[in-house]
Amino acid sequence: RKEVEQDPGPFNVPEGATVAFNCTYSNSASQSFFWYRQDCRKEPKLLMSVYSSGNEDGRFTAQLNRASQYISLLIRDSKLSDSATYLCVVKYRGGFKTIFGAGTRLFVKA
Amino acid sequence: DAEITQSPRHKITETGRQVTLACHQTWNHNNMFWYRQDLGHGLRLIHYSYGVQDTNKGEVSDGYSVSRSNTEDLPLTLESAASSQTSVYFCASSEGQQTDTQYFGPGTRLTVL
């Protein structure tokens, strides 16, 4: 079993739709959580950190459920420009070990 | 503006050759990382460094080496390239705290024939 698992998709949604991605992690020692975005053939870029109480950044909302060991990303009012791969990232305590999920592909269509 | 660059951006080499991929950052970050990205695996950590003269193995370090002689550079060397090392390689850096964001370079696409 992978340490960080994501549904690879692809998710195909129309503009304006709401879409949610989940990510599960297996190690309870995980401390920090992030969502990165990666465009085709480009480098990953930080989308948002995920805080225990949940956090929002514009149309994006991230949630963390430590008991069930998953994090989620909700995108409201999807735009064409949201088409990308979304990477779930988990960092462990006591070091810089960082585990990246394989990513979920999103296609937003007009 | 501060940045992180990688060179070359594309490289084709033959099995058995030594290859070095360059990574240079101008943020003065302490931490630098090398990842490889393959379909279905996501990003996997090869080596990382917390500072000058410090290097550490990641989860897929076999066949790779790094050295950190200054803050700005962390070159990645494939000692004897193998076809299994065909991949996209990303370098990243972060300032110093565990929660710090990692900033990625544009990547190097390496093909080993």
Backbone of each chain as ProteinMPNN parsed JSONL, in Angstrom:
{"seq_chain_A": "RKEVEQDPGPFNVPEGATVAFNCTYSNSASQSFFWYRQDCRKEPKLLMSVYSSGNEDGRFTAQLNRASQYISLLIRDSKLSDSATYLCVVKYRGGFKTIFGAGTRLFVKA", "coords_chain_A": {"N_chain_A": [[0.858, -1.193, 0.0], [0.569, 2.225, -0.846], [2.087, 5.074, 0.752], [0.823, 7.512, 0.55], [-2.176, 8.003, -0.958], [-4.053, 8.673, -3.855], [-6.966, 9.199, -5.834], [-6.503, 8.642, -9.174], [-8.027, 9.748, -11.177], [-9.039, 10.503, -14.543], [-10.82, 13.465, -13.566], [-13.513, 14.781, -15.133], [-15.061, 17.72, -15.628], [-17.674, 20.198, -16.046], [-17.327, 23.719, -16.705], [-17.816, 25.817, -13.904], [-18.688, 23.872, -12.204], [-18.62, 22.058, -9.056], [-16.012, 20.329, -7.553], [-14.461, 17.615, -5.859], [-11.575, 16.298, -4.291], [-10.043, 13.533, -2.748], [-7.553, 12.368, -0.446], [-5.648, 9.871, 1.005], [-3.602, 8.972, 3.793], [-1.11, 6.889, 5.247], [0.543, 6.9, 7.477], [0.493, 7.724, 10.772], [2.209, 9.467, 11.954], [2.418, 11.642, 10.449], [2.706, 15.121, 9.9], [2.482, 17.643, 8.59], [0.561, 19.015, 5.931], [-0.265, 19.376, 2.493], [-1.517, 20.785, -0.553], [-0.468, 20.59, -3.836], [-0.233, 21.987, -7.108], [0.1, 20.855, -10.416], [0.869, 21.654, -13.621], [0.683, 20.433, -17.005], [3.702, 18.981, -17.908], [5.126, 20.759, -16.388], [6.641, 22.213, -13.408], [5.765, 21.224, -10.024], [3.672, 23.322, -8.008], [3.001, 25.067, -5.009], [-0.278, 24.955, -3.905], [-1.967, 25.209, -1.653], [-1.593, 25.116, 1.92], [-2.696, 22.715, 4.352], [-4.694, 22.983, 7.091], [-5.45, 21.977, 10.459], [-7.968, 22.827, 11.268], [-9.23, 23.203, 8.952], [-9.224, 25.099, 5.939], [-9.588, 27.904, 3.752], [-9.194, 29.257, 0.507], [-10.091, 31.518, -1.482], [-11.758, 30.057, -4.093], [-11.082, 27.574, -3.297], [-11.069, 24.976, -0.932], [-9.661, 23.353, 1.786], [-9.516, 20.4, 3.726], [-8.797, 18.567, 6.711], [-8.73, 15.401, 8.134], [-7.725, 13.908, 10.779], [-8.316, 11.669, 12.295], [-9.384, 9.801, 10.539], [-7.415, 9.854, 8.739], [-7.212, 11.342, 6.283], [-7.109, 13.842, 3.721], [-8.725, 16.537, 2.042], [-9.661, 18.285, -0.95], [-11.567, 20.857, -2.134], [-12.979, 22.296, -4.924], [-14.649, 25.038, -5.97], [-16.987, 26.422, -8.362], [-15.609, 25.825, -10.858], [-12.96, 26.65, -13.096], [-11.72, 26.926, -16.481], [-9.0, 27.199, -16.343], [-8.348, 25.784, -14.107], [-7.734, 23.253, -14.808], [-5.537, 20.693, -14.375], [-3.036, 18.718, -12.681], [-3.469, 17.602, -9.4], [-1.624, 17.408, -6.542], [-1.29, 15.6, -3.602], [0.339, 16.156, -0.561], [2.403, 15.058, 2.045], [4.048, 15.589, 5.07], [6.413, 14.343, 7.435], [6.887, 14.194, 11.027], [9.842, 15.375, 12.718], [11.798, 15.67, 10.773], [12.572, 16.071, 7.29], [11.16, 14.47, 5.676], [9.208, 13.969, 2.962], [6.284, 13.057, 1.392], [4.861, 12.538, -1.707], [1.725, 12.291, -3.263], [0.532, 10.449, -6.139], [-1.057, 12.023, -7.67], [-4.046, 13.667, -8.871], [-5.856, 13.982, -11.761], [-7.437, 16.713, -13.29], [-9.831, 17.831, -15.537], [-11.317, 20.608, -16.833], [-14.058, 21.554, -18.627], [-15.398, 23.633, -21.226]], "CA_chain_A": [[0.0, 0.0, 0.0], [1.341, 3.457, -0.887], [1.936, 5.89, 1.95], [-0.15, 8.548, 0.227], [-2.947, 7.503, -2.102], [-5.027, 9.563, -4.46], [-7.681, 8.72, -7.01], [-5.795, 9.287, -10.287], [-8.96, 10.38, -12.11], [-9.275, 11.939, -14.527], [-12.116, 14.05, -13.309], [-13.937, 15.666, -16.223], [-16.19, 18.495, -15.119], [-17.945, 21.412, -16.819], [-17.072, 24.994, -16.033], [-18.808, 26.17, -12.901], [-18.991, 22.734, -11.326], [-17.853, 21.857, -7.83], [-15.354, 19.02, -7.6], [-13.717, 17.326, -4.628], [-10.572, 15.237, -4.337], [-9.599, 13.023, -1.452], [-6.223, 11.786, -0.368], [-5.466, 9.166, 2.272], [-2.215, 8.717, 4.161], [-1.092, 5.702, 6.11], [1.405, 7.05, 8.645], [-0.09, 8.662, 11.729], [3.227, 10.443, 12.366], [2.37, 12.77, 9.513], [2.521, 16.367, 10.635], [2.092, 18.774, 7.753], [-0.177, 18.56, 4.756], [-0.309, 20.403, 1.464], [-1.936, 20.481, -1.92], [0.297, 21.229, -4.893], [-0.807, 21.898, -8.438], [1.12, 20.648, -11.452], [0.408, 21.727, -14.998], [1.328, 19.451, -17.872], [5.114, 19.188, -18.235], [5.674, 21.847, -15.587], [6.979, 21.845, -12.054], [4.691, 21.39, -9.028], [3.66, 24.587, -7.274], [2.128, 25.011, -3.848], [-1.614, 25.53, -4.013], [-2.326, 25.639, -0.306], [-1.352, 24.24, 3.053], [-3.934, 22.207, 4.942], [-4.637, 23.142, 8.535], [-6.327, 21.059, 11.193], [-9.329, 23.357, 11.36], [-9.721, 23.442, 7.601], [-8.922, 26.443, 5.483], [-10.172, 28.275, 2.468], [-8.465, 30.28, -0.246], [-10.932, 31.79, -2.635], [-12.656, 28.964, -4.484], [-10.481, 26.311, -2.851], [-11.199, 24.658, 0.483], [-8.931, 22.143, 2.168], [-9.934, 19.846, 5.012], [-7.957, 17.503, 7.244], [-9.369, 14.513, 9.106], [-6.63, 13.105, 11.319], [-8.824, 10.389, 12.811], [-9.54, 8.905, 9.398], [-6.178, 9.984, 7.961], [-7.371, 11.798, 4.908], [-7.284, 15.26, 3.458], [-9.566, 16.75, 0.864], [-9.602, 19.577, -1.63], [-12.82, 21.177, -2.814], [-12.876, 23.431, -5.846], [-15.988, 25.534, -6.351], [-17.036, 27.265, -9.556], [-14.415, 25.437, -11.622], [-12.564, 27.428, -14.278], [-10.899, 26.187, -17.437], [-7.614, 27.29, -15.885], [-8.108, 24.845, -13.01], [-7.299, 21.977, -15.384], [-4.17, 20.416, -13.927], [-2.941, 17.578, -11.757], [-3.397, 18.066, -8.023], [-0.799, 16.484, -5.763], [-1.424, 15.601, -2.15], [1.693, 16.078, -0.013], [2.415, 14.812, 3.489], [5.374, 15.649, 5.692], [6.455, 13.665, 8.716], [7.57, 14.846, 12.133], [11.234, 15.032, 13.008], [12.676, 15.664, 9.609], [12.009, 16.701, 6.11], [10.618, 13.452, 4.792], [8.01, 14.457, 2.293], [5.724, 12.063, 0.478], [3.924, 13.083, -2.686], [0.817, 11.38, -3.934], [0.741, 10.367, -7.586], [-1.798, 13.098, -8.306], [-5.381, 13.514, -9.46], [-5.972, 14.853, -12.936], [-8.708, 17.408, -13.457], [-10.089, 18.534, -16.798], [-12.512, 21.442, -16.786], [-14.435, 21.794, -20.023], [-16.35, 24.728, -21.477]], "C_chain_A": [[0.892, 1.24, 0.0], [1.072, 4.287, 0.357], [0.913, 7.002, 1.76], [-0.874, 8.102, -1.04], [-3.975, 8.529, -2.556], [-5.729, 8.835, -5.594], [-7.038, 9.401, -8.217], [-6.699, 10.044, -11.251], [-8.806, 9.753, -13.484], [-10.709, 12.299, -14.147], [-12.4, 15.02, -14.457], [-15.177, 16.41, -15.766], [-16.432, 19.706, -16.012], [-17.557, 22.649, -16.011], [-18.193, 25.284, -15.05], [-19.148, 25.064, -11.924], [-18.151, 22.792, -10.048], [-17.276, 20.44, -7.872], [-14.515, 18.847, -6.336], [-12.764, 16.168, -4.85], [-10.25, 14.807, -2.913], [-8.221, 12.415, -1.566], [-6.117, 11.097, 0.985], [-3.99, 8.941, 2.524], [-2.191, 7.646, 5.238], [-0.321, 5.89, 7.404], [0.864, 8.119, 9.584], [0.918, 9.679, 12.245], [3.259, 11.65, 11.439], [2.013, 14.047, 10.262], [1.961, 17.499, 9.801], [1.516, 18.256, 6.444], [-0.342, 19.712, 3.773], [-1.014, 19.867, 0.228], [-1.043, 21.29, -2.862], [-0.477, 21.059, -6.204], [0.331, 21.715, -9.43], [0.455, 20.686, -12.816], [1.24, 20.786, -15.854], [2.762, 19.868, -18.21], [5.739, 20.378, -17.498], [6.013, 21.336, -14.19], [5.778, 21.992, -11.12], [4.82, 22.739, -8.339], [2.658, 24.481, -6.136], [0.801, 25.681, -4.142], [-2.039, 26.07, -2.647], [-1.868, 24.619, 0.723], [-2.699, 23.788, 3.591], [-3.808, 22.265, 6.452], [-5.695, 22.284, 9.217], [-7.78, 21.517, 11.209], [-9.964, 23.543, 9.989], [-9.422, 24.869, 7.199], [-9.385, 26.647, 4.054], [-9.294, 29.339, 1.819], [-9.243, 30.52, -1.519], [-11.884, 30.649, -2.911], [-12.202, 27.601, -3.965], [-10.628, 26.155, -1.332], [-10.493, 23.344, 0.765], [-9.39, 21.702, 3.55], [-8.972, 18.729, 5.403], [-8.763, 16.697, 8.252], [-8.298, 13.557, 9.623], [-7.11, 11.728, 11.778], [-8.915, 9.362, 11.689], [-8.353, 8.97, 8.443], [-6.456, 10.285, 6.495], [-7.455, 13.309, 4.873], [-8.086, 15.407, 2.171], [-9.338, 18.15, 0.307], [-10.903, 19.752, -2.386], [-12.593, 22.401, -3.681], [-14.289, 23.819, -6.261], [-15.873, 26.369, -7.612], [-15.806, 27.04, -10.44], [-14.214, 26.317, -12.855], [-11.75, 26.535, -15.211], [-9.445, 26.12, -16.955], [-7.311, 26.384, -14.689], [-7.66, 23.478, -13.519], [-5.819, 21.765, -15.086], [-4.187, 19.096, -13.162], [-2.719, 18.121, -10.359], [-2.713, 16.994, -7.172], [-1.034, 16.681, -4.273], [-0.04, 15.366, -1.558], [1.627, 15.972, 1.501], [3.846, 14.881, 3.982], [5.306, 15.012, 7.065], [7.184, 14.484, 9.769], [9.05, 14.482, 12.124], [12.151, 14.991, 11.815], [11.996, 16.296, 8.428], [11.44, 15.669, 5.148], [9.28, 13.92, 4.261], [7.546, 13.416, 1.309], [4.691, 12.735, -0.407], [3.0, 11.983, -3.173], [1.066, 11.432, -5.432], [-0.083, 11.395, -8.345], [-3.159, 12.696, -8.834], [-5.505, 14.497, -10.612], [-7.376, 15.423, -13.041], [-8.743, 18.075, -14.825], [-11.391, 19.31, -16.632], [-12.838, 21.853, -18.219], [-15.482, 22.893, -20.126], [-17.73, 24.178, -21.782]], "O_chain_A": [[1.862, 1.306, 0.755], [-0.009, 4.225, 0.944], [0.22, 7.385, 2.702], [-0.246, 7.854, -2.069], [-4.663, 9.157, -1.751], [-5.15, 7.958, -6.234], [-7.027, 10.63, -8.281], [-6.235, 10.867, -12.039], [-8.47, 8.573, -13.58], [-11.656, 11.546, -14.377], [-11.633, 15.949, -14.714], [-16.225, 15.804, -15.543], [-15.507, 20.191, -16.664], [-17.475, 22.607, -14.783], [-19.365, 25.03, -15.327], [-19.825, 25.3, -10.924], [-17.128, 23.474, -9.975], [-17.979, 19.48, -8.189], [-13.939, 19.803, -5.817], [-13.1, 15.184, -5.51], [-10.195, 15.628, -1.998], [-7.785, 12.003, -2.641], [-6.465, 11.688, 2.007], [-3.214, 8.742, 1.589], [-3.122, 7.514, 6.032], [-0.507, 5.118, 8.344], [0.789, 9.292, 9.218], [0.538, 10.649, 12.9], [4.049, 12.573, 11.639], [1.144, 14.058, 11.134], [1.073, 18.229, 10.242], [1.922, 17.216, 5.925], [-0.532, 20.864, 4.163], [-1.091, 18.659, 0.004], [-0.882, 22.501, -2.709], [-1.26, 20.124, -6.375], [1.387, 22.335, -9.307], [-0.406, 19.864, -13.129], [2.347, 20.395, -15.484], [3.001, 20.959, -18.727], [6.751, 20.928, -17.932], [5.718, 20.194, -13.835], [4.878, 22.789, -11.385], [5.923, 23.237, -8.113], [1.596, 23.877, -6.285], [0.757, 26.833, -4.574], [-2.419, 27.233, -2.512], [-1.768, 23.425, 0.441], [-3.725, 24.41, 3.315], [-2.905, 21.656, 7.026], [-6.704, 21.918, 8.614], [-8.702, 20.702, 11.169], [-11.105, 23.991, 9.882], [-9.375, 25.756, 8.051], [-9.546, 25.709, 3.274], [-8.731, 30.202, 2.493], [-9.073, 29.812, -2.511], [-12.719, 30.307, -2.073], [-12.878, 26.594, -4.178], [-10.349, 27.075, -0.563], [-10.702, 22.349, 0.07], [-9.623, 22.527, 4.433], [-8.411, 18.04, 4.551], [-9.409, 17.268, 9.131], [-8.0, 12.538, 9.0], [-6.385, 10.741, 11.659], [-8.565, 8.196, 11.872], [-8.295, 8.231, 7.46], [-5.998, 9.58, 5.596], [-7.82, 13.961, 5.851], [-8.113, 14.51, 1.329], [-8.887, 19.059, 1.004], [-11.293, 18.898, -3.181], [-12.076, 23.417, -3.217], [-15.025, 23.015, -6.833], [-14.826, 26.945, -7.905], [-15.059, 27.976, -10.726], [-15.163, 26.673, -13.552], [-11.173, 25.53, -14.794], [-8.76, 25.114, -17.14], [-6.152, 26.234, -14.302], [-7.246, 22.632, -12.725], [-4.966, 22.554, -15.492], [-5.227, 18.453, -13.022], [-1.879, 18.998, -10.153], [-3.157, 15.848, -7.095], [-0.98, 17.8, -3.762], [0.679, 14.472, -2.004], [0.887, 16.707, 2.155], [4.749, 14.299, 3.381], [4.302, 15.113, 7.77], [7.994, 15.353, 9.448], [9.456, 13.443, 11.605], [13.189, 14.33, 11.855], [10.974, 16.971, 8.557], [11.256, 15.944, 3.962], [8.355, 14.223, 5.014], [8.325, 12.943, 0.481], [3.775, 13.406, 0.069], [3.444, 10.871, -3.462], [1.726, 12.342, -5.933], [0.154, 11.624, -9.531], [-3.393, 11.543, -9.195], [-5.285, 15.696, -10.448], [-8.368, 14.708, -12.898], [-7.816, 18.784, -15.217], [-12.435, 18.734, -16.329], [-12.005, 22.422, -18.925], [-16.327, 23.063, -19.248], [-18.663, 24.946, -22.019]]}, "seq_chain_B": "DAEITQSPRHKITETGRQVTLACHQTWNHNNMFWYRQDLGHGLRLIHYSYGVQDTNKGEVSDGYSVSRSNTEDLPLTLESAASSQTSVYFCASSEGQQTDTQYFGPGTRLTVL", "coords_chain_B": {"N_chain_B": [[14.863, 38.639, -9.508], [14.621, 36.048, -7.095], [15.301, 32.596, -7.785], [15.026, 29.171, -8.957], [16.922, 27.097, -10.899], [17.415, 24.634, -13.467], [19.627, 22.542, -15.279], [20.803, 20.376, -17.906], [17.692, 21.098, -19.696], [16.642, 19.118, -21.213], [17.879, 15.869, -21.886], [19.58, 13.355, -23.603], [21.044, 10.264, -23.261], [23.402, 7.515, -23.203], [23.22, 4.126, -22.072], [25.203, 3.349, -19.282], [26.817, 5.58, -19.29], [28.166, 8.397, -17.455], [26.258, 10.909, -15.981], [25.528, 14.278, -15.217], [23.276, 16.327, -13.59], [22.377, 19.663, -13.231], [21.53, 21.912, -10.567], [20.514, 24.998, -9.412], [20.016, 27.499, -7.038], [18.874, 30.723, -6.058], [17.842, 31.66, -3.738], [19.113, 31.44, -1.379], [18.493, 29.289, 0.212], [18.582, 26.813, 2.782], [17.892, 24.108, 2.521], [17.873, 21.579, 0.077], [16.616, 19.516, -2.547], [16.321, 16.523, -4.502], [14.153, 15.042, -6.798], [12.538, 12.378, -8.577], [10.16, 11.921, -11.159], [7.755, 9.739, -12.186], [5.338, 8.156, -14.236], [2.449, 7.238, -12.51], [3.765, 6.962, -10.12], [4.214, 9.332, -8.84], [6.107, 11.949, -7.258], [9.31, 11.037, -6.232], [11.703, 10.927, -3.671], [15.132, 11.413, -4.113], [17.757, 12.31, -3.222], [18.756, 14.507, -0.544], [19.618, 17.658, 1.012], [20.626, 19.412, 3.894], [22.249, 21.521, 4.172], [25.436, 23.102, 3.483], [27.918, 20.749, 2.725], [26.407, 18.713, 3.72], [24.642, 15.776, 2.996], [22.029, 13.497, 2.19], [20.438, 10.313, 1.856], [17.558, 9.554, -0.068], [14.446, 7.859, -0.738], [14.908, 6.526, -3.154], [17.685, 6.234, -3.856], [19.701, 4.644, -4.977], [22.26, 4.342, -7.345], [22.569, 7.009, -7.766], [24.199, 10.111, -6.91], [25.031, 12.949, -4.853], [26.478, 16.185, -4.174], [27.295, 18.843, -1.948], [28.713, 21.686, -2.085], [28.429, 24.354, -1.841], [25.96, 26.863, -0.921], [24.201, 27.381, -2.996], [24.105, 25.375, -4.97], [23.24, 22.027, -5.972], [24.293, 19.485, -7.457], [23.225, 16.601, -9.28], [24.36, 13.368, -9.793], [24.363, 10.695, -12.027], [25.838, 7.772, -11.826], [26.338, 5.575, -13.516], [24.489, 5.466, -16.07], [21.247, 4.026, -16.404], [18.577, 2.399, -18.187], [16.322, 2.364, -16.629], [16.466, 4.707, -15.3], [15.452, 6.646, -16.86], [13.489, 9.427, -16.835], [11.671, 12.219, -15.404], [13.341, 14.748, -13.793], [13.247, 16.633, -10.862], [14.42, 19.398, -9.111], [14.365, 20.896, -5.889], [13.928, 23.471, -3.384], [13.962, 24.643, 0.004], [13.397, 26.872, 2.798], [14.056, 26.389, 5.622], [12.511, 25.51, 7.764], [10.36, 22.831, 8.812], [7.791, 23.116, 7.916], [8.033, 24.708, 5.797], [7.471, 25.849, 2.466], [8.259, 23.975, -0.433], [10.092, 24.916, -3.213], [10.098, 24.399, -6.618], [12.31, 23.566, -9.312], [12.299, 23.858, -12.969], [12.537, 21.337, -14.036], [14.209, 18.453, -15.461], [14.259, 16.549, -18.29], [15.186, 13.369, -18.74], [16.483, 10.945, -20.872], [17.487, 7.666, -21.183], [19.139, 5.66, -23.313]], "CA_chain_B": [[14.061, 37.808, -8.631], [15.221, 34.765, -6.733], [14.747, 31.516, -8.58], [15.725, 27.9, -8.972], [17.08, 26.694, -12.289], [17.976, 23.307, -13.717], [20.17, 22.355, -16.626], [20.026, 20.819, -19.062], [16.259, 20.846, -19.586], [16.453, 17.82, -21.843], [19.156, 15.175, -22.076], [19.534, 11.971, -24.052], [22.342, 9.661, -23.051], [23.433, 6.072, -23.429], [23.427, 3.268, -20.913], [26.573, 3.228, -18.806], [27.498, 6.877, -19.212], [27.944, 9.238, -16.277], [25.489, 12.11, -16.317], [25.321, 15.187, -14.1], [22.211, 17.31, -13.744], [22.669, 20.813, -12.378], [20.455, 22.632, -9.886], [21.058, 26.232, -8.837], [18.976, 28.372, -6.483], [19.385, 32.021, -5.617], [17.096, 32.091, -2.561], [19.923, 31.211, -0.188], [17.822, 28.28, 1.025], [19.433, 25.776, 3.354], [17.493, 22.757, 2.128], [17.698, 21.29, -1.347], [16.087, 18.162, -2.756], [16.16, 15.987, -5.851], [13.078, 14.074, -6.968], [12.225, 11.913, -9.916], [8.725, 11.75, -11.327], [7.392, 8.731, -13.171], [3.895, 7.932, -14.305], [1.902, 6.302, -11.538], [4.527, 6.952, -8.859], [4.366, 10.634, -8.231], [7.48, 12.403, -7.028], [10.031, 10.231, -5.251], [12.898, 11.631, -3.216], [16.384, 10.724, -4.436], [18.719, 12.771, -2.214], [18.468, 15.836, -0.058], [20.712, 18.289, 1.752], [20.188, 20.433, 4.837], [23.189, 22.622, 4.164], [26.738, 22.825, 2.865], [28.61, 19.525, 3.139], [25.443, 17.732, 4.22], [23.832, 15.079, 2.001], [21.289, 12.376, 2.76], [19.759, 9.478, 0.87], [16.117, 9.456, -0.043], [13.913, 6.511, -0.898], [15.34, 5.878, -4.398], [19.007, 6.813, -4.043], [20.654, 3.749, -5.631], [22.682, 4.753, -8.679], [22.652, 8.467, -7.794], [24.961, 10.752, -5.848], [25.0, 14.41, -4.84], [27.454, 16.853, -3.325], [26.848, 20.207, -1.642], [29.921, 22.444, -1.763], [28.004, 25.719, -1.524], [24.533, 26.943, -0.63], [23.371, 27.57, -4.182], [24.096, 24.284, -5.954], [23.194, 20.617, -5.589], [24.288, 18.672, -8.682], [22.861, 15.185, -9.158], [25.138, 12.553, -10.719], [24.042, 9.303, -12.285], [27.195, 7.248, -11.982], [26.344, 4.733, -14.713], [23.072, 5.593, -16.41], [20.499, 2.83, -16.777], [17.302, 2.745, -18.828], [15.332, 2.572, -15.558], [16.61, 6.071, -14.808], [14.713, 7.551, -17.736], [12.497, 10.034, -15.96], [11.765, 13.669, -15.262], [13.994, 15.04, -12.522], [12.974, 17.959, -10.322], [15.156, 19.902, -7.972], [13.536, 21.793, -5.083], [14.613, 24.029, -2.221], [13.109, 25.26, 1.018], [14.219, 27.746, 3.617], [14.704, 25.792, 6.781], [11.569, 24.905, 8.694], [9.691, 21.674, 8.228], [6.547, 23.477, 7.25], [8.307, 25.612, 4.683], [7.135, 25.432, 1.112], [9.345, 23.607, -1.341], [9.999, 25.553, -4.527], [10.654, 23.458, -7.588], [12.852, 23.995, -10.59], [11.451, 23.516, -14.113], [12.664, 19.922, -14.37], [15.076, 17.95, -16.533], [13.736, 15.305, -18.871], [16.337, 12.536, -19.084], [16.216, 9.684, -21.565], [18.66, 6.792, -21.247], [18.905, 4.683, -24.385]], "C_chain_B": [[14.796, 36.511, -8.336], [14.536, 33.647, -7.506], [15.544, 30.241, -8.369], [15.754, 27.408, -10.408], [17.704, 25.307, -12.365], [18.534, 23.28, -15.133], [20.847, 20.999, -16.727], [18.538, 20.591, -18.843], [15.892, 19.508, -20.218], [17.823, 17.187, -22.077], [18.865, 13.763, -22.56], [20.937, 11.408, -23.895], [22.25, 8.16, -23.279], [23.672, 5.332, -22.117], [24.909, 3.194, -20.566], [27.327, 4.543, -18.689], [27.217, 7.571, -17.878], [27.262, 10.527, -16.725], [25.361, 12.968, -15.064], [24.26, 16.213, -14.461], [22.453, 18.436, -12.748], [21.403, 21.409, -11.796], [21.069, 23.83, -9.171], [19.913, 27.087, -8.326], [19.599, 29.631, -5.911], [18.599, 32.555, -4.427], [17.912, 32.024, -1.281], [19.239, 30.227, 0.776], [18.82, 27.244, 1.539], [19.155, 24.402, 2.746], [17.315, 22.639, 0.626], [17.387, 19.811, -1.525], [16.148, 17.794, -4.238], [15.077, 14.913, -5.841], [13.102, 13.56, -8.402], [10.721, 11.685, -9.976], [8.453, 10.809, -12.477], [5.899, 8.504, -13.098], [3.466, 6.897, -13.276], [2.611, 6.283, -10.193], [4.556, 8.296, -8.169], [5.836, 10.982, -8.097], [8.117, 11.535, -5.946], [11.374, 10.877, -4.951], [14.141, 10.794, -3.474], [17.448, 11.031, -3.375], [18.261, 14.13, -1.719], [19.622, 16.338, 0.794], [20.146, 19.378, 2.643], [21.121, 21.642, 4.851], [24.5, 22.193, 3.539], [27.399, 21.63, 3.541], [27.684, 18.468, 3.734], [24.683, 17.103, 3.06], [23.202, 13.857, 2.662], [20.574, 11.609, 1.656], [18.254, 9.529, 1.064], [15.689, 8.028, -0.31], [14.403, 5.786, -2.146], [16.733, 6.355, -4.77], [19.99, 5.925, -4.808], [20.961, 4.219, -7.044], [22.834, 6.253, -8.84], [23.571, 8.961, -6.672], [24.818, 12.261, -5.975], [26.156, 14.92, -3.991], [26.985, 18.283, -3.12], [28.08, 20.991, -1.165], [29.618, 23.91, -1.487], [26.493, 25.722, -1.317], [23.686, 26.844, -1.882], [23.177, 26.323, -5.034], [24.001, 22.897, -5.336], [23.144, 19.784, -6.868], [23.975, 17.211, -8.384], [23.63, 14.402, -10.211], [24.58, 11.143, -10.804], [25.357, 8.645, -12.659], [27.34, 6.396, -13.244], [24.889, 4.608, -15.157], [22.469, 4.265, -16.867], [19.159, 3.252, -17.376], [16.207, 3.008, -17.785], [15.411, 3.98, -14.963], [16.049, 7.108, -15.783], [13.542, 8.101, -16.945], [12.554, 11.548, -16.122], [12.295, 13.945, -13.861], [13.712, 16.479, -12.108], [13.879, 18.227, -9.124], [14.238, 20.845, -7.206], [14.379, 22.352, -3.945], [13.575, 24.565, -1.25], [13.994, 25.94, 2.033], [14.846, 27.032, 4.8], [13.759, 25.111, 7.746], [10.809, 23.781, 8.008], [8.435, 22.05, 7.466], [6.777, 24.391, 6.056], [7.943, 24.994, 3.35], [8.389, 25.017, 0.375], [9.071, 24.267, -2.687], [10.753, 24.685, -5.528], [11.257, 24.164, -8.798], [11.98, 23.474, -11.717], [11.566, 22.068, -14.56], [13.652, 19.657, -15.494], [14.5, 16.629, -17.001], [14.915, 14.491, -19.387], [15.877, 11.24, -19.735], [17.518, 8.905, -21.656], [18.356, 5.674, -22.244], [19.774, 3.445, -24.235]], "O_chain_B": [[15.489, 35.953, -9.187], [13.354, 33.734, -7.839], [16.58, 30.228, -7.704], [14.711, 27.315, -11.056], [18.418, 24.871, -11.462], [17.997, 23.901, -16.05], [21.409, 20.515, -15.744], [18.165, 19.937, -17.869], [14.94, 18.852, -19.796], [18.791, 17.867, -22.418], [18.019, 13.063, -22.004], [21.907, 12.013, -24.35], [21.174, 7.611, -23.515], [24.26, 5.871, -21.179], [25.757, 3.001, -21.437], [28.374, 4.599, -18.045], [26.174, 7.361, -17.257], [27.649, 11.144, -17.717], [25.115, 12.45, -13.975], [24.336, 16.877, -15.495], [22.704, 18.192, -11.568], [20.349, 21.417, -12.431], [22.03, 23.686, -8.415], [18.962, 27.374, -9.053], [20.697, 29.61, -5.356], [18.662, 33.746, -4.123], [17.472, 32.487, -0.228], [19.392, 30.326, 1.994], [19.76, 26.854, 0.847], [20.079, 23.629, 2.49], [16.69, 23.486, -0.013], [17.838, 18.968, -0.75], [16.037, 18.657, -5.11], [15.076, 14.008, -5.007], [13.614, 14.214, -9.31], [10.091, 11.308, -8.988], [8.871, 11.055, -13.609], [5.279, 8.642, -12.044], [4.048, 5.817, -13.185], [2.132, 5.67, -9.239], [4.904, 8.366, -6.991], [6.695, 10.381, -8.743], [7.536, 11.326, -4.881], [12.088, 11.314, -5.853], [14.203, 9.621, -3.105], [17.967, 10.128, -2.719], [17.482, 14.818, -2.379], [20.478, 15.572, 1.237], [19.3, 20.167, 2.222], [20.816, 22.663, 5.469], [24.65, 21.047, 3.114], [27.431, 21.524, 4.767], [28.152, 17.431, 4.204], [24.134, 17.821, 2.223], [23.775, 13.262, 3.575], [20.16, 12.185, 0.65], [17.746, 9.546, 2.185], [16.47, 7.093, -0.132], [14.328, 4.559, -2.207], [16.944, 6.831, -5.885], [21.028, 6.418, -5.251], [20.056, 4.466, -7.841], [23.186, 6.73, -9.919], [23.703, 8.32, -5.63], [24.525, 12.786, -7.05], [26.734, 14.181, -3.194], [26.356, 18.871, -3.999], [28.433, 20.954, 0.013], [30.463, 24.629, -0.955], [25.83, 24.704, -1.515], [22.585, 26.295, -1.851], [22.182, 26.221, -5.751], [24.608, 22.627, -4.3], [22.059, 19.414, -7.317], [24.403, 16.662, -7.369], [23.566, 14.731, -11.395], [24.353, 10.485, -9.789], [25.924, 8.943, -13.71], [28.343, 6.487, -13.952], [24.154, 3.748, -14.673], [23.086, 3.496, -17.604], [18.668, 4.346, -17.096], [15.28, 3.78, -18.032], [14.527, 4.393, -14.213], [16.165, 8.311, -15.549], [12.706, 7.348, -16.446], [13.372, 12.082, -16.871], [11.765, 13.439, -12.872], [13.907, 17.416, -12.882], [14.063, 17.377, -8.253], [13.412, 21.526, -7.814], [15.41, 21.785, -3.584], [12.454, 24.897, -1.635], [15.184, 25.643, 2.136], [16.066, 27.071, 4.96], [14.173, 24.214, 8.481], [10.636, 23.779, 6.789], [8.06, 21.392, 6.496], [5.829, 24.799, 5.385], [8.084, 23.791, 3.134], [9.448, 25.624, 0.533], [7.967, 24.187, -3.224], [11.899, 24.296, -5.301], [10.779, 25.21, -9.239], [11.027, 22.734, -11.473], [10.771, 21.614, -15.382], [13.898, 20.505, -16.352], [14.281, 15.712, -16.21], [15.566, 14.878, -20.357], [15.005, 10.537, -19.223], [18.527, 9.415, -22.143], [17.451, 4.864, -22.047], [19.694, 2.532, -25.057]]}, "name": "protein", "num_of_chains": 2, "seq": "RKEVEQDPGPFNVPEGATVAFNCTYSNSASQSFFWYRQDCRKEPKLLMSVYSSGNEDGRFTAQLNRASQYISLLIRDSKLSDSATYLCVVKYRGGFKTIFGAGTRLFVKADAEITQSPRHKITETGRQVTLACHQTWNHNNMFWYRQDLGHGLRLIHYSYGVQDTNKGEVSDGYSVSRSNTEDLPLTLESAASSQTSVYFCASSEGQQTDTQYFGPGTRLTVL"}
